[in-house]
Amino acid sequence: MSATWPLAASTLGVLEEDLATTVGVLQRHGAGGVELRSAEGAFVHTGLDDAQRAAVRARFADAGIEVFAVASQVRIAAAGDDAEVVDQLSAELRLAADLGSRHVRVFPGAPAARVPSDQVPPLEEDVEVVDARAAGRLQRVAALAEELGVWPALETHDSHPRGQDTARVLAALDRLAPGHSVGAIWDVLHPWRVGESLEDSAAHLLPHVLDGRGYVQIKDVAHPADTTPVLQGSGAVPAVRFLELLDAGGYRGPVSLEWERFWYPQVPSLDDALGAVAAQLAAYRPRA
């Protein structure tokens, strides 16, 4: 475990493991936080009743592990009915509140062309239309989020992979709801794979992840054009520079491994992957 950042992990790295085994993996590597994937068949989803939610919350609390985020599948900029997306996000916010979580991860998910993973996907609509749709939906859940003490965090992902894309949506939200607490998730892979420098990502995203407003995710791949996960430190993602920028920028929140084994079942276990991240964080030393 790093003395600089709490280690955490997403349950996207879980396949056949049950809840007790997953808790054991997190404890073995000193992880103090978890992002719980919210989906049918996962450990949590919005269909759980009050007793089931309380049981999951207690299981992690008893292990000394904070459920700091619910990783929803909500796509805040998707085409379609605003009310449906707002209702989905509202349900995820209530789930997160019942689990004691501060954040609900949301994707951008705007309609965009399919391109290789090392390219920024062209949007199918004007960027102003897409960003306004996302910001408007986030604004509509702001009162509920404030009441619950749980806030959406927009991940660098899919149609908006760069820090500049996420910051642009949040700037649009600033104009609609000044003083909101919606944050960002800086997934180190996605801005980097499409050519945004880590320094530019930091400039755009650090204001939205500091002081508990959002958080960061770490991962590694062999090449920007191949997003198959590899063990931390064995690929091409410049993680040490990422950590340096977090350190210099004053970020002290969790560094969370999003090990995408659910989508790539052939890769090593979450146990192996989390061990590699723990070792990298433990070895990190700031520049003199």
C-alpha positions in Angstrom: 0.0 0.0 0.0 1.2 3.5 -0.9 1.8 6.0 1.8 0.7 8.7 -0.7 -2.6 7.3 -2.0 -5.1 4.7 -0.7 -5.1 1.7 -3.0 -8.5 0.6 -4.4 -10.0 -1.6 -7.1 -13.1 -2.0 -9.2 -15.1 -5.2 -9.1 -14.9 -5.1 -12.9 -12.0 -7.5 -12.3 -14.2 -10.1 -10.7 -15.6 -13.0 -12.7 -16.3 -16.2 -10.8 -15.1 -14.9 -7.4 -17.8 -14.5 -4.7 -18.0 -11.5 -2.4 -16.0 -13.1 0.4 -13.2 -14.0 -1.9 -13.2 -10.5 -3.4 -13.0 -8.9 0.0 -10.1 -11.2 0.8 -8.2 -10.2 -2.3 -8.6 -6.5 -1.4 -7.5 -7.1 2.1 -4.5 -9.1 1.1 -3.1 -6.2 -0.9 -4.0 -3.5 1.6 -6.8 -2.0 -0.6 -8.9 0.3 1.6 -11.5 1.1 -1.1 -13.6 -0.5 -3.7 -15.7 0.6 -6.7 -18.7 -1.7 -7.0 -19.8 -2.4 -10.5 -23.6 -1.9 -10.7 -25.2 -4.3 -13.1 -27.5 -7.2 -13.2 -25.6 -10.3 -11.9 -23.0 -8.2 -10.2 -22.6 -7.8 -6.4 -24.9 -4.8 -6.5 -27.5 -3.4 -8.8 -30.5 -1.1 -8.4 -32.9 -4.1 -8.0 -31.4 -5.0 -4.6 -33.8 -4.6 -1.6 -32.9 -2.7 1.5 -31.7 -5.8 3.4 -29.4 -6.8 0.5 -27.9 -3.4 0.3 -27.3 -3.2 4.0 -25.6 -6.7 3.9 -23.2 -5.6 1.2 -22.4 -2.4 3.0 -21.8 -4.2 6.3 -19.6 -6.8 4.6 -17.2 -4.2 3.3 -17.4 -2.1 6.4 -16.5 -5.0 8.6 -13.4 -5.6 6.5 -12.3 -2.0 6.8 -12.9 -1.3 3.1 -14.8 1.8 1.9 -17.3 1.5 -0.9 -16.3 4.9 -2.3 -18.0 4.6 -5.7 -20.8 2.8 -7.5 -19.7 2.1 -11.1 -23.0 2.6 -13.0 -23.5 2.0 -16.7 -25.5 5.3 -17.1 -24.5 7.1 -20.3 -25.2 10.7 -19.5 -24.9 12.0 -23.1 -26.7 9.1 -24.8 -29.3 9.8 -27.4 -32.9 9.3 -26.2 -35.3 10.4 -23.6 -33.9 12.7 -20.9 -36.3 11.4 -18.3 -35.2 7.8 -18.7 -31.6 8.6 -18.2 -32.3 10.9 -15.3 -34.4 8.1 -13.7 -31.6 5.6 -14.2 -29.1 7.9 -12.6 -31.4 8.8 -9.7 -31.7 5.0 -8.9 -27.9 4.6 -9.0 -27.5 7.6 -6.6 -30.0 6.1 -4.2 -28.1 2.8 -4.4 -24.8 4.5 -3.7 -26.3 6.3 -0.7 -27.5 3.0 0.7 -24.0 1.6 0.3 -22.4 4.6 2.0 -20.7 5.7 -1.2 -19.7 9.3 -2.2 -19.6 8.8 -6.0 -21.6 7.3 -8.9 -19.5 6.7 -12.0 -21.2 7.8 -15.2 -20.0 7.4 -18.8 -20.5 10.1 -21.5 -21.8 7.6 -24.1 -22.8 10.0 -26.9 -23.4 8.6 -30.4 -20.0 8.5 -32.1 -18.3 6.7 -35.0 -16.5 3.5 -34.3 -12.8 4.0 -34.8 -9.6 2.3 -33.7 -8.9 2.8 -30.0 -6.0 5.2 -30.6 -8.3 7.7 -32.3 -10.8 10.2 -30.9 -14.2 9.1 -32.1 -16.0 11.7 -34.2 -19.4 12.6 -32.6 -22.5 12.1 -34.7 -24.0 15.4 -33.5 -22.6 18.9 -32.8 -20.4 18.9 -29.7 -22.4 21.7 -28.2 -25.6 19.7 -28.5 -24.0 16.6 -26.9 -22.4 18.5 -24.1 -25.6 20.5 -23.3 -27.6 17.2 -23.2 -25.2 15.7 -20.7 -25.0 18.9 -18.6 -28.8 19.2 -18.6 -29.3 15.7 -17.3 -26.6 16.2 -14.6 -28.3 19.4 -13.6 -31.6 17.6 -13.2 -30.2 15.2 -10.5 -28.3 17.9 -8.7 -31.0 18.5 -6.0 -31.2 14.7 -5.3 -27.5 14.4 -5.2 -27.2 17.2 -2.7 -29.9 15.6 -0.5 -28.2 12.2 -0.6 -24.6 13.5 -0.4 -23.7 11.4 -3.4 -22.5 12.9 -6.6 -22.0 11.7 -10.2 -18.4 11.5 -11.5 -17.9 11.7 -15.3 -15.3 9.3 -16.5 -12.9 9.9 -19.4 -14.4 7.3 -21.7 -16.0 6.3 -25.0 -17.3 9.5 -26.9 -15.4 11.8 -24.5 -12.0 10.1 -23.9 -9.9 13.1 -23.2 -9.6 15.4 -20.2 -10.6 18.3 -22.4 -13.8 16.6 -23.3 -14.8 15.9 -19.7 -13.8 19.4 -18.6 -15.9 20.8 -21.4 -19.1 19.0 -20.2 -18.4 20.1 -16.6 -17.9 23.7 -17.8 -21.4 23.5 -19.4 -22.8 22.2 -16.1 -21.1 25.1 -14.3 -23.2 27.5 -16.3 -26.4 25.7 -15.4 -25.7 24.8 -11.8 -23.0 27.0 -10.2 -21.5 25.4 -7.1 -22.4 21.9 -8.1 -20.3 19.0 -6.8 -20.2 16.8 -9.9 -16.7 15.6 -10.4 -14.6 13.6 -12.8 -12.8 10.2 -13.0 -9.4 10.4 -14.6 -9.0 7.0 -16.2 -5.4 7.3 -17.2 -5.7 5.0 -20.2 -8.3 6.7 -22.3 -6.9 10.3 -22.7 -3.4 8.8 -23.2 -4.5 6.2 -25.9 -6.0 9.0 -28.1 -2.9 11.2 -27.8 -3.7 13.7 -25.0 -0.6 14.2 -23.0 -0.7 13.4 -19.3 0.2 17.0 -18.6 -2.8 18.3 -20.5 -5.0 15.7 -18.9 -3.8 16.9 -15.5 -4.5 20.5 -16.3 -8.1 19.7 -17.4 -8.9 17.1 -14.7 -7.1 17.8 -11.5 -9.6 20.6 -10.5 -12.4 18.0 -10.8 -10.8 15.2 -8.8 -9.2 17.1 -5.9 -10.6 17.2 -2.4 -12.9 14.3 -2.8 -14.7 15.7 -5.9 -13.6 12.8 -8.1 -10.9 10.1 -8.3 -8.5 8.4 -10.6 -8.2 5.0 -12.2 -5.0 3.2 -13.1 -4.4 0.5 -15.7 -1.8 -0.6 -18.2 -1.9 -1.9 -21.8 0.7 -2.9 -24.4 -0.1 -0.2 -27.0 -2.7 2.6 -27.5 -4.2 0.5 -30.3 -4.7 -2.6 -28.1 -6.7 -2.1 -24.9 -6.2 -5.6 -23.6 -5.2 -5.2 -19.9 -1.6 -6.2 -18.9 -0.2 -6.3 -15.4 0.8 -2.9 -14.1 4.3 -1.8 -15.1 4.6 -4.3 -18.0 2.9 -2.2 -20.6 3.2 1.2 -22.2 1.0 3.5 -20.1 3.4 6.0 -18.4 2.1 5.3 -14.9 5.1 6.8 -13.0 4.6 10.1 -14.8 0.8 9.9 -13.9 1.7 9.4 -10.3 4.1 12.3 -10.4 1.4 14.6 -11.7 -1.0 13.4 -9.1 1.5 14.0 -6.4 2.6 17.5 -7.6 -1.1 18.5 -8.1 -2.0 17.6 -4.5 -4.2 14.6 -5.2 -4.5 12.3 -2.2 -7.6 10.3 -3.0 -7.7 6.7 -4.0 -5.8 5.2 -6.9 -8.2 2.6 -8.2 -7.3 -0.3 -10.4 -10.0 -0.8 -13.1 -8.9 -4.3 -14.2 -11.3 -5.1 -17.1 -11.2 -8.8 -16.7 -15.0 -8.9 -17.1 -14.5 -7.9 -20.8 -11.1 -9.8 -21.2 -11.6 -13.0 -19.2 -8.3 -14.4 -20.5 -6.2 -12.0 -18.5 -4.7 -12.8 -15.0 -6.9 -12.6 -11.9 -7.7 -9.5 -9.9 -5.4 -10.9 -7.2 -2.4 -10.8 -9.6 -3.3 -7.5 -11.1 -3.9 -5.7 -7.7 -0.6 -7.1 -6.5 1.2 -5.5 -9.4 -0.4 -2.1 -8.7 0.3 -2.3 -5.0 4.0 -3.0 -5.8 4.1 0.0 -8.2 2.6 2.4 -5.7 4.9 1.1 -2.9 7.9 1.7 -5.2 6.9 5.2 -6.1 9.2 7.9 -4.9 8.6 11.6 -5.7 11.4 13.4 -7.5 13.7 15.3 -5.3 
